[in-house]
Amino acid sequence: MIRIVLAAVLFALASSAALAQLRTIPADAKRGTMSHVQGMTVELDGRKTELAPGAQIRDVNNRIILPTTLPSGSLIKFMPDVQGRVWRVWILSQQEAAQPDPKK
């Protein structure tokens, strides 16, 4: 019985530590709106563009999602690859969206 309680306490502590982690969006990430078009094609600020091979889209809970599950018109921050294709995407939470972009 004590082992079960101890295991439950350890699990709860590990879970709360994981929830406490904040995601880090690079300061030079660009803000925009994005919708999925088809396959690896997205619409970024009204222009069709391609996702880079290995592109990652993260939801507000920092989970990687498929491009087809990207909510239409999502407010995002993104990083391009060296060829200008979309490489990393973070869907912004309400709190993140309310924060001003860093001064350049």
URHU-V23262 format. One record per backbone hydrogen bond with DSSP energy under -1.0 kcal/mol. NH is the residue of the N-H (numbers start at 1). CO is the residue of the C=O. If there is no record, write none. Layout:
BEGIN
nh=NH co=CO
nh=NH co=CO
END
This chain:
BEGIN
nh=5 co=1
nh=6 co=2
nh=7 co=3
nh=8 co=4
nh=9 co=5
nh=10 co=6
nh=11 co=7
nh=12 co=8
nh=13 co=9
nh=14 co=10
nh=15 co=11
nh=16 co=12
nh=17 co=13
nh=18 co=14
nh=19 co=15
nh=20 co=16
nh=29 co=26
nh=30 co=78
nh=32 co=76
nh=34 co=74
nh=35 co=43
nh=37 co=41
nh=38 co=41
nh=41 co=38
nh=42 co=49
nh=43 co=35
nh=44 co=47
nh=45 co=33
nh=47 co=44
nh=49 co=42
nh=51 co=40
nh=52 co=86
nh=55 co=52
nh=56 co=87
nh=58 co=89
nh=59 co=63
nh=62 co=59
nh=65 co=57
nh=69 co=66
nh=70 co=67
nh=74 co=34
nh=74 co=71
nh=76 co=32
nh=77 co=90
nh=78 co=30
nh=79 co=88
nh=81 co=85
nh=84 co=81
nh=86 co=50
nh=87 co=79
nh=88 co=79
nh=89 co=56
nh=90 co=77
nh=91 co=58
nh=92 co=75
nh=97 co=93
nh=98 co=94
END
